[in-house]
Amino acid sequence: METSKITIAVDGFAACGKSTLAKALAKELGYVYVDSGAMYRAVTLYFLDHQIDIQDAMAVDAALDQITIHFENVNGQNQTFLNHVNVEDAIRSMRVSSYVSPVATISAVRKAMVKLQQTMGAKGGIAMDGRDIGTVVFKNAELKLFLTASIEERTRRRLAEWSSKGVLDITKEEVEKNLRTRDHIDSTRADSPLCQADDAIEIDNSLLTPEEQLQFALSLSKEAIEKKSMGLVAS
């Protein structure tokens, strides 16, 4: 009997390791991984590079019509392409990080990205991370995970991430302020605010290693797959 494929939604605050977990789950299960946050970062990069006034609805709509986003596996790594150009490094910069939350609050942007995400995941067999995946994009996902971690741990992780990329001129205080600001904007925006779905399983990974978290999430995934295979959950 063919194994049923489920949809896995991974939500949570910035620097909680959502992408790391979703990527690992997709690899282990042979699923497609989609980084929804990268999609909003790509839009933000386009807006910055083309000096789009995010207060101008017509300018935003016109810009969205000029944007295409897709993902490719390049040398074993998931890479984000904006209008067929690899922008993976550019979208991870502080320049984009400082501007992405305001862009992500724009209803037109969210609607465009949600539509694209739903198209990508229409057939299941997908692991997607973001902030509204379980509450908006895939409300019927068979497995919903919500990741949390202390602000101190998230700051440490983000600093380590940038340091590994050779970015050494950012202070701990700047990173923590950026994360707190993003938390506030993401949680209070009018359109699809960040919140935990009622049926999501919360994982506080402040003290967990990536491997410990992966093994726990894998066990939850396999339970969900088995339930779907047995017809115990709606397709």
N, C-alpha and C positions, 0 to 999 in steps of 0.2 A: 504493500500500500504506500502510495506517495505521501511523504510527510507534508502536512499542512504548513503553509507559510503564514506567519503573523506579521503584524505591524508593531514595531516597538517605538514608543515615544519617550524621549529623554529630555526632561525640562529641568530648569534650575537657574540659579543666579550665575553671574559672570565668574569665571575662573573656578568653577566647581568641578571641572573635569568632564563636562558633558560630552565634548567631542571625543576625548580619549576613550571614554566608555563606549559610546555609540560606534566608533570605528572598530574597537576590539570585538564588540558583539557581532557586528556585521561580518568581520573576518572569520570569527569562529563558526558562525552559522551559515556562511556563504551567502549573506544578504547584501543588498546595495546600501551604501552609507550616503546620507545626504546631510551636509552641514548647513542648516538653515541660517545660522548666524553669519556664515560666510556670504550668503546671498545678500543680507542686509548691509554687510560691510562693502560688498561690491557696488551696490547702489550708492552707498555713501561716498565711495571713492570716485565714482562717476560724477556725482553732484559737486564734490570738491574740485575735481579737475576741470569741470565745465562751469564752475561758479554759478550753480543753480540756487536761486533764492527759495528756500524751503517754505517760505511764507506765501509764495506765489503759486497758487494751485494750478494755473494754466502751464506755468513753466515746469512744474513737477510732472504733470501729465505728459507734456511733450517730451520730457527727458526719459520717462519710463518707456515711451514708445521706441526709444533709440537703444534700449538696453537688452542684451541677451546674456544669459548666465547658464553655464553648464559646468560639469565636473569631469575630470579625466584622471586616470591613474597614471602617474608619471614616475617611473622608476620605483614603483611600489608605494608611492605616496599620493594621497588624494589632493588634487590641485584644483583651484577655482579659476575659471576662465570668464572674463568680462569682455564681451564682444570679440571672442576668439583670441584674447590675449591673456596669458597666464599672469594673474595678479595676486597669487597666494601670499607672497612676501609683502606687497604693498598694502593689502587689506589688514595686515596684523600690526601696522605701525600705530604709534600713539596718536598721530594725526587723525587716523580713521577712528581709533578707539574713543577719542574725545568727542566725536561728532555722531557716532552711529546711533546712540540712543534717541536723540532728537529726530533723526531721520526715520527711525523705526516706529515713532509715534504717529507718523503721517498715515492716515487711513488709506489713501490711494496706493501708497507703497506697500502697506500690509496686505491689501486685497490682491495686488499683483503678485506678491511673493507667495501668499497662501494658495492662490490658484495654481501657480507653477509647482509648488510643493505637492499639492494634491494630485496633480498630473503625474509627477514623478513616482508617487507611491500608490497609484491606483490599484496595482495588482498585488500588493503585499510584498513580503520578503524584503522589508526595508527597515533600517534603523535610522531614525532622524532625531537630531537634537536641536533644541532651541529654547524658547520661552513660552510658546503657546501651542506646542505640538499636540499635547494631550487634551488641551481645553478648546482648541479652535481647529487646527489643521486636521488632526485625526481623532475626533471625539470618540470613535468606536475602536480605537487601537486595542488590541488584545492584551498588551502589556504597556503600562505607563509607569515610568520611574521619575521621581523628583529628587534631584540632588541638592544637598546643602553642605556647607562647611563654614567654619568660623572666618570672620573677616581677616584675622591674622594669618590663617593658613592660606586663604585665597590670595592675599597680598604676597606672601612668600612664593607661592607657585607662579604668579604672574611675573614677579621680578626674576625668578629663575628662568622662565621662558624667554624673556627678553635678553637676559644675560647670555643664554645659550646661542642667541642669534647675533651676539656682539654689540647689543644696545646696552651701554653702560652708563649713560648720562641721565638716567631716570631715577629719582629718589623713592624710597619706601613711602614717604609721605604723599608724593604725587600719585603713586599707584593706588594707595588706599583711598585717597580722595576720589580718584577716577572711578573706582569700584563702588564706593558708597553713592556717588552721584548717579551712576548707571542703575544701581539697585533701586534708588528712589524713582527715577524716571520710568524704568521698566515696570515697576509695581503700581504706579499711579496713573499711567497713561489711560486715556479714555477708550482707545481701541485695543482689544485683546491684551489686557494687562497681565503681567507675570503673576500667576497664582497656581497653587497646587490643585490639580483635578481631584474631585472627591474620591475617585477610584484609583488614584496613583499611589504607589508605594514609595515612601520617603526613605532616602538613604543619606545619612550624615556621614560623609567620608573624611571628616577632619583627621581621624586617626587611622584610616584604612589605607593600605597600599593599593596601587592600581590593580594589582593581581588579586588581592582579597576582594575588592569591589567587583571585579570582572567575574570571579567565580560565583559570587552571590547572585549577580545579575544573570549569569548563565543558567543557574539553577531555576530562577524565576522564569526565564525564557523557555526553558525546556518544559516546565510545568504548563505554561500557557500554550505551547505548541501541542502538547499531549491532549489538553482539554479541547482544543480546536479540532484535532484529529478525531476525537471521540464524539464530536458534535455537541460538546457541553457549553460552547459559547457561540454567539451569532457570528456569521462570516462577514 
